[in-house]
């Protein structure tokens, strides 16, 4: 399914905060309220996803991002 970035993340002063439990590219789960940083974003440049549609699957309440939607 396709979901817009802003549904999953909120902009903060120092990056982004997860609005729901998220898994980025099959890495560990980031729980709701976690601030994304260079360590837990697994080296992904989250800025490239802002405002874009993402390919996402949902299982057990976790939104798994597989990349940008085509």
Biopython code that builds the backbone (N, CA, C, O; Angstrom):
import numpy as np
from Bio.PDB.StructureBuilder import StructureBuilder

atoms = [
    (1, "UNK", "N", (0.847, -1.161, 0.000)),
    (1, "UNK", "CA", (0.000, 0.000, 0.000)),
    (1, "UNK", "C", (0.893, 1.225, 0.000)),
    (1, "UNK", "O", (2.078, 1.143, 0.323)),
    (2, "UNK", "N", (0.322, 2.350, -0.362)),
    (2, "UNK", "CA", (1.058, 3.607, -0.411)),
    (2, "UNK", "C", (0.556, 4.540, 0.687)),
    (2, "UNK", "O", (-0.647, 4.748, 0.841)),
    (3, "UNK", "N", (1.495, 5.097, 1.444)),
    (3, "UNK", "CA", (1.161, 6.037, 2.519)),
    (3, "UNK", "C", (2.093, 7.232, 2.409)),
    (3, "UNK", "O", (3.279, 7.075, 2.121)),
    (4, "UNK", "N", (1.557, 8.431, 2.637)),
    (4, "UNK", "CA", (2.366, 9.646, 2.595)),
    (4, "UNK", "C", (3.260, 9.715, 3.834)),
    (4, "UNK", "O", (2.845, 9.333, 4.928)),
    (5, "UNK", "N", (4.459, 10.193, 3.660)),
    (5, "UNK", "CA", (5.460, 10.307, 4.726)),
    (5, "UNK", "C", (4.893, 10.971, 5.978)),
    (5, "UNK", "O", (5.134, 10.508, 7.093)),
    (6, "UNK", "N", (4.137, 12.058, 5.791)),
    (6, "UNK", "CA", (3.652, 12.851, 6.927)),
    (6, "UNK", "C", (2.654, 12.099, 7.801)),
    (6, "UNK", "O", (2.393, 12.533, 8.923)),
    (7, "UNK", "N", (2.093, 11.000, 7.338)),
    (7, "UNK", "CA", (1.221, 10.184, 8.181)),
    (7, "UNK", "C", (2.055, 9.410, 9.204)),
    (7, "UNK", "O", (1.599, 9.149, 10.317)),
    (8, "UNK", "N", (3.269, 9.050, 8.820)),
    (8, "UNK", "CA", (4.127, 8.221, 9.661)),
    (8, "UNK", "C", (5.043, 9.023, 10.583)),
    (8, "UNK", "O", (5.408, 8.550, 11.659)),
    (9, "UNK", "N", (5.415, 10.234, 10.167)),
    (9, "UNK", "CA", (6.399, 11.024, 10.906)),
    (9, "UNK", "C", (5.946, 12.470, 11.077)),
    (9, "UNK", "O", (5.251, 13.027, 10.227)),
    (10, "UNK", "N", (6.358, 13.066, 12.202)),
    (10, "UNK", "CA", (6.116, 14.478, 12.488)),
    (10, "UNK", "C", (7.465, 15.178, 12.521)),
    (10, "UNK", "O", (8.421, 14.657, 13.096)),
    (11, "UNK", "N", (7.552, 16.355, 11.908)),
    (11, "UNK", "CA", (8.782, 17.151, 11.926)),
    (11, "UNK", "C", (9.001, 17.696, 13.324)),
    (11, "UNK", "O", (8.061, 18.158, 13.970)),
    (12, "UNK", "N", (10.248, 17.644, 13.796)),
    (12, "UNK", "CA", (10.618, 18.237, 15.079)),
    (12, "UNK", "C", (11.797, 19.179, 14.843)),
    (12, "UNK", "O", (12.300, 19.284, 13.724)),
    (13, "UNK", "N", (12.230, 19.854, 15.887)),
    (13, "UNK", "CA", (13.346, 20.793, 15.757)),
    (13, "UNK", "C", (14.623, 20.121, 15.263)),
    (13, "UNK", "O", (15.413, 20.726, 14.539)),
    (14, "UNK", "N", (14.815, 18.869, 15.660)),
    (14, "UNK", "CA", (16.065, 18.192, 15.326)),
    (14, "UNK", "C", (15.875, 16.965, 14.436)),
    (14, "UNK", "O", (16.729, 16.078, 14.419)),
    (15, "UNK", "N", (14.786, 16.905, 13.709)),
    (15, "UNK", "CA", (14.557, 15.768, 12.812)),
    (15, "UNK", "C", (13.102, 15.386, 12.727)),
    (15, "UNK", "O", (12.254, 16.221, 12.412)),
    (16, "UNK", "N", (12.798, 14.113, 13.010)),
    (16, "UNK", "CA", (11.439, 13.598, 12.889)),
    (16, "UNK", "C", (11.114, 12.684, 14.059)),
    (16, "UNK", "O", (12.001, 12.071, 14.652)),
    (17, "UNK", "N", (9.821, 12.602, 14.382)),
    (17, "UNK", "CA", (9.328, 11.728, 15.439)),
    (17, "UNK", "C", (8.338, 10.757, 14.810)),
    (17, "UNK", "O", (7.485, 11.158, 14.019)),
    (18, "UNK", "N", (8.451, 9.485, 15.161)),
    (18, "UNK", "CA", (7.528, 8.465, 14.655)),
    (18, "UNK", "C", (6.140, 8.687, 15.246)),
    (18, "UNK", "O", (5.991, 8.810, 16.462)),
    (19, "UNK", "N", (5.132, 8.736, 14.393)),
    (19, "UNK", "CA", (3.747, 8.871, 14.843)),
    (19, "UNK", "C", (3.106, 7.518, 15.110)),
    (19, "UNK", "O", (2.107, 7.429, 15.823)),
    (20, "UNK", "N", (3.675, 6.474, 14.541)),
    (20, "UNK", "CA", (3.199, 5.091, 14.684)),
    (20, "UNK", "C", (4.440, 4.193, 14.757)),
    (20, "UNK", "O", (5.530, 4.647, 14.410)),
    (21, "UNK", "N", (4.312, 2.943, 15.194)),
    (21, "UNK", "CA", (5.463, 2.031, 15.142)),
    (21, "UNK", "C", (5.881, 1.803, 13.679)),
    (21, "UNK", "O", (5.049, 1.479, 12.831)),
    (22, "UNK", "N", (7.169, 1.976, 13.400)),
    (22, "UNK", "CA", (7.677, 1.927, 12.029)),
    (22, "UNK", "C", (8.897, 1.013, 11.951)),
    (22, "UNK", "O", (9.731, 0.975, 12.856)),
    (23, "UNK", "N", (8.976, 0.282, 10.846)),
    (23, "UNK", "CA", (10.181, -0.493, 10.519)),
    (23, "UNK", "C", (10.670, 0.061, 9.184)),
    (23, "UNK", "O", (9.913, 0.114, 8.215)),
    (24, "UNK", "N", (11.940, 0.476, 9.134)),
    (24, "UNK", "CA", (12.501, 1.052, 7.917)),
    (24, "UNK", "C", (13.389, 0.017, 7.239)),
    (24, "UNK", "O", (14.383, -0.430, 7.812)),
    (25, "UNK", "N", (13.030, -0.357, 6.029)),
    (25, "UNK", "CA", (13.817, -1.275, 5.197)),
    (25, "UNK", "C", (14.228, -2.542, 5.948)),
    (25, "UNK", "O", (15.392, -2.940, 5.925)),
    (26, "UNK", "N", (13.257, -3.169, 6.611)),
    (26, "UNK", "CA", (13.448, -4.454, 7.302)),
    (26, "UNK", "C", (14.460, -4.426, 8.442)),
    (26, "UNK", "O", (15.052, -5.454, 8.770)),
    (27, "UNK", "N", (14.660, -3.264, 9.046)),
    (27, "UNK", "CA", (15.536, -3.146, 10.223)),
    (27, "UNK", "C", (14.669, -3.252, 11.467)),
    (27, "UNK", "O", (13.525, -3.698, 11.381)),
    (28, "UNK", "N", (15.188, -2.853, 12.613)),
    (28, "UNK", "CA", (14.444, -2.925, 13.866)),
    (28, "UNK", "C", (13.250, -1.988, 13.888)),
    (28, "UNK", "O", (13.195, -1.021, 13.128)),
    (29, "UNK", "N", (12.291, -2.278, 14.765)),
    (29, "UNK", "CA", (11.079, -1.463, 14.885)),
    (29, "UNK", "C", (11.373, -0.217, 15.714)),
    (29, "UNK", "O", (11.985, -0.292, 16.779)),
    (30, "UNK", "N", (10.927, 0.928, 15.207)),
    (30, "UNK", "CA", (10.999, 2.193, 15.937)),
    (30, "UNK", "C", (9.606, 2.466, 16.479)),
    (30, "UNK", "O", (8.654, 2.597, 15.710)),
    (31, "UNK", "N", (9.482, 2.550, 17.774)),
    (31, "UNK", "CA", (8.175, 2.723, 18.398)),
    (31, "UNK", "C", (7.654, 4.143, 18.260)),
    (31, "UNK", "O", (8.418, 5.075, 18.013)),
    (32, "UNK", "N", (6.352, 4.297, 18.421)),
    (32, "UNK", "CA", (5.709, 5.604, 18.388)),
    (32, "UNK", "C", (6.411, 6.513, 19.392)),
    (32, "UNK", "O", (6.667, 6.111, 20.527)),
    (33, "UNK", "N", (6.722, 7.741, 18.969)),
    (33, "UNK", "CA", (7.370, 8.716, 19.837)),
    (33, "UNK", "C", (8.884, 8.745, 19.747)),
    (33, "UNK", "O", (9.518, 9.643, 20.301)),
    (34, "UNK", "N", (9.480, 7.769, 19.050)),
    (34, "UNK", "CA", (10.939, 7.724, 18.915)),
    (34, "UNK", "C", (11.389, 8.812, 17.948)),
    (34, "UNK", "O", (10.791, 9.006, 16.890)),
    (35, "UNK", "N", (12.452, 9.519, 18.328)),
    (35, "UNK", "CA", (13.050, 10.526, 17.442)),
    (35, "UNK", "C", (14.031, 9.835, 16.500)),
    (35, "UNK", "O", (14.899, 9.076, 16.933)),
    (36, "UNK", "N", (13.881, 10.109, 15.214)),
    (36, "UNK", "CA", (14.808, 9.546, 14.230)),
    (36, "UNK", "C", (16.119, 10.305, 14.287)),
    (36, "UNK", "O", (16.132, 11.532, 14.390)),
    (37, "UNK", "N", (17.226, 9.571, 14.220)),
    (37, "UNK", "CA", (18.541, 10.177, 14.133)),
    (37, "UNK", "C", (19.382, 9.335, 13.179)),
    (37, "UNK", "O", (18.883, 8.374, 12.594)),
    (38, "UNK", "N", (20.644, 9.686, 13.024)),
    (38, "UNK", "CA", (21.478, 8.970, 12.055)),
    (38, "UNK", "C", (21.701, 7.516, 12.443)),
    (38, "UNK", "O", (21.949, 6.684, 11.571)),
    (39, "UNK", "N", (21.619, 7.190, 13.721)),
    (39, "UNK", "CA", (21.821, 5.810, 14.161)),
    (39, "UNK", "C", (20.597, 4.953, 13.869)),
    (39, "UNK", "O", (20.718, 3.917, 13.216)),
    (40, "UNK", "N", (19.416, 5.364, 14.341)),
    (40, "UNK", "CA", (18.241, 4.506, 14.192)),
    (40, "UNK", "C", (17.557, 4.620, 12.835)),
    (40, "UNK", "O", (16.646, 3.845, 12.546)),
    (41, "UNK", "N", (17.970, 5.561, 12.002)),
    (41, "UNK", "CA", (17.408, 5.623, 10.649)),
    (41, "UNK", "C", (18.198, 4.735, 9.694)),
    (41, "UNK", "O", (17.952, 4.731, 8.488)),
    (42, "UNK", "N", (19.147, 3.984, 10.244)),
    (42, "UNK", "CA", (19.915, 2.985, 9.481)),
    (42, "UNK", "C", (20.634, 3.588, 8.273)),
    (42, "UNK", "O", (20.788, 2.924, 7.248)),
    (43, "UNK", "N", (21.074, 4.843, 8.392)),
    (43, "UNK", "CA", (21.810, 5.485, 7.313)),
    (43, "UNK", "C", (20.947, 5.982, 6.165)),
    (43, "UNK", "O", (21.474, 6.486, 5.173)),
    (44, "UNK", "N", (19.629, 5.849, 6.282)),
    (44, "UNK", "CA", (18.718, 6.328, 5.241)),
    (44, "UNK", "C", (18.579, 7.838, 5.362)),
    (44, "UNK", "O", (18.398, 8.354, 6.465)),
    (45, "UNK", "N", (18.661, 8.550, 4.250)),
    (45, "UNK", "CA", (18.452, 9.994, 4.255)),
    (45, "UNK", "C", (16.949, 10.251, 4.263)),
    (45, "UNK", "O", (16.317, 10.334, 3.210)),
    (46, "UNK", "N", (16.389, 10.374, 5.457)),
    (46, "UNK", "CA", (14.944, 10.544, 5.627)),
    (46, "UNK", "C", (14.446, 11.796, 4.906)),
    (46, "UNK", "O", (13.296, 11.833, 4.468)),
    (47, "UNK", "N", (15.286, 12.814, 4.776)),
    (47, "UNK", "CA", (14.880, 14.055, 4.101)),
    (47, "UNK", "C", (14.388, 13.794, 2.679)),
    (47, "UNK", "O", (13.528, 14.524, 2.186)),
    (48, "UNK", "N", (14.914, 12.771, 2.014)),
    (48, "UNK", "CA", (14.498, 12.478, 0.636)),
    (48, "UNK", "C", (13.074, 11.934, 0.573)),
    (48, "UNK", "O", (12.479, 11.888, -0.503)),
    (49, "UNK", "N", (12.516, 11.517, 1.724)),
    (49, "UNK", "CA", (11.167, 10.956, 1.771)),
    (49, "UNK", "C", (10.102, 11.980, 2.160)),
    (49, "UNK", "O", (8.910, 11.712, 2.006)),
    (50, "UNK", "N", (10.508, 13.140, 2.659)),
    (50, "UNK", "CA", (9.550, 14.132, 3.171)),
    (50, "UNK", "C", (8.547, 14.516, 2.085)),
    (50, "UNK", "O", (8.927, 14.900, 0.979)),
    (51, "UNK", "N", (7.249, 14.405, 2.423)),
    (51, "UNK", "CA", (6.180, 14.787, 1.507)),
    (51, "UNK", "C", (5.925, 13.812, 0.370)),
    (51, "UNK", "O", (5.090, 14.080, -0.494)),
    (52, "UNK", "N", (6.624, 12.693, 0.354)),
    (52, "UNK", "CA", (6.472, 11.726, -0.739)),
    (52, "UNK", "C", (5.679, 10.510, -0.287)),
    (52, "UNK", "O", (5.504, 10.269, 0.908)),
    (53, "UNK", "N", (5.203, 9.750, -1.268)),
    (53, "UNK", "CA", (4.491, 8.501, -0.995)),
    (53, "UNK", "C", (5.495, 7.373, -0.794)),
    (53, "UNK", "O", (6.476, 7.250, -1.528)),
    (54, "UNK", "N", (5.226, 6.554, 0.219)),
    (54, "UNK", "CA", (6.103, 5.432, 0.541)),
    (54, "UNK", "C", (5.367, 4.116, 0.355)),
    (54, "UNK", "O", (4.164, 4.028, 0.603)),
    (55, "UNK", "N", (6.097, 3.088, -0.085)),
    (55, "UNK", "CA", (5.547, 1.726, -0.123)),
    (55, "UNK", "C", (5.608, 1.177, 1.294)),
    (55, "UNK", "O", (6.674, 1.135, 1.908)),
    (56, "UNK", "N", (4.450, 0.755, 1.811)),
    (56, "UNK", "CA", (4.352, 0.319, 3.203)),
    (56, "UNK", "C", (3.477, -0.926, 3.298)),
    (56, "UNK", "O", (2.478, -1.053, 2.589)),
    (57, "UNK", "N", (3.863, -1.837, 4.178)),
    (57, "UNK", "CA", (2.984, -2.940, 4.557)),
    (57, "UNK", "C", (2.718, -2.797, 6.050)),
    (57, "UNK", "O", (3.544, -2.258, 6.786)),
    (58, "UNK", "N", (1.563, -3.282, 6.491)),
    (58, "UNK", "CA", (1.202, -3.203, 7.906)),
    (58, "UNK", "C", (0.981, -4.614, 8.419)),
    (58, "UNK", "O", (0.186, -5.374, 7.866)),
    (59, "UNK", "N", (1.695, -4.954, 9.487)),
    (59, "UNK", "CA", (1.525, -6.265, 10.116)),
    (59, "UNK", "C", (1.655, -6.083, 11.622)),
    (59, "UNK", "O", (2.634, -5.518, 12.109)),
    (60, "UNK", "N", (0.662, -6.565, 12.349)),
    (60, "UNK", "CA", (0.650, -6.464, 13.811)),
    (60, "UNK", "C", (0.832, -5.028, 14.289)),
    (60, "UNK", "O", (1.467, -4.795, 15.317)),
    (61, "UNK", "N", (0.283, -4.065, 13.556)),
    (61, "UNK", "CA", (0.340, -2.664, 13.958)),
    (61, "UNK", "C", (1.640, -1.951, 13.645)),
    (61, "UNK", "O", (1.810, -0.789, 14.014)),
    (62, "UNK", "N", (2.567, -2.628, 12.966)),
    (62, "UNK", "CA", (3.846, -2.021, 12.597)),
    (62, "UNK", "C", (3.822, -1.690, 11.108)),
    (62, "UNK", "O", (3.514, -2.545, 10.277)),
    (63, "UNK", "N", (4.147, -0.449, 10.781)),
    (63, "UNK", "CA", (4.198, 0.014, 9.399)),
    (63, "UNK", "C", (5.617, -0.216, 8.882)),
    (63, "UNK", "O", (6.556, 0.441, 9.331)),
    (64, "UNK", "N", (5.776, -1.140, 7.945)),
    (64, "UNK", "CA", (7.093, -1.470, 7.397)),
    (64, "UNK", "C", (7.288, -0.753, 6.070)),
    (64, "UNK", "O", (6.584, -1.018, 5.096)),
    (65, "UNK", "N", (8.252, 0.156, 6.046)),
    (65, "UNK", "CA", (8.551, 0.944, 4.847)),
    (65, "UNK", "C", (9.552, 0.171, 4.002)),
    (65, "UNK", "O", (10.617, -0.219, 4.481)),
    (66, "UNK", "N", (9.197, -0.047, 2.729)),
    (66, "UNK", "CA", (10.113, -0.743, 1.826)),
    (66, "UNK", "C", (10.807, 0.208, 0.862)),
    (66, "UNK", "O", (11.708, -0.208, 0.134)),
    (67, "UNK", "N", (10.408, 1.474, 0.842)),
    (67, "UNK", "CA", (11.036, 2.474, -0.017)),
    (67, "UNK", "C", (10.018, 3.448, -0.561)),
    (67, "UNK", "O", (8.861, 3.463, -0.140)),
    (68, "UNK", "N", (10.462, 4.258, -1.498)),
    (68, "UNK", "CA", (9.570, 5.211, -2.155)),
    (68, "UNK", "C", (8.604, 4.476, -3.068)),
    (68, "UNK", "O", (8.970, 3.498, -3.719)),
    (69, "UNK", "N", (7.370, 4.954, -3.110)),
    (69, "UNK", "CA", (6.380, 4.376, -4.024)),
    (69, "UNK", "C", (6.739, 4.767, -5.450)),
    (69, "UNK", "O", (7.230, 5.868, -5.697)),
    (70, "UNK", "N", (6.491, 3.859, -6.379)),
    (70, "UNK", "CA", (6.800, 4.170, -7.787)),
    (70, "UNK", "C", (5.613, 4.750, -8.493)),
    (70, "UNK", "O", (5.695, 5.068, -9.680)),
]
sb = StructureBuilder()
sb.init_structure("model")
sb.init_model(0)
sb.init_chain("A")
sb.init_seg("    ")
for serial, (resi, resn, name, xyz) in enumerate(atoms, 1):
    if name == "N":
        sb.init_residue(resn, " ", resi, " ")
    sb.init_atom(name, np.array(xyz, "f"), 0.0, 1.0, " ", f" {name:<3s}", serial, name[0])
structure = sb.get_structure()
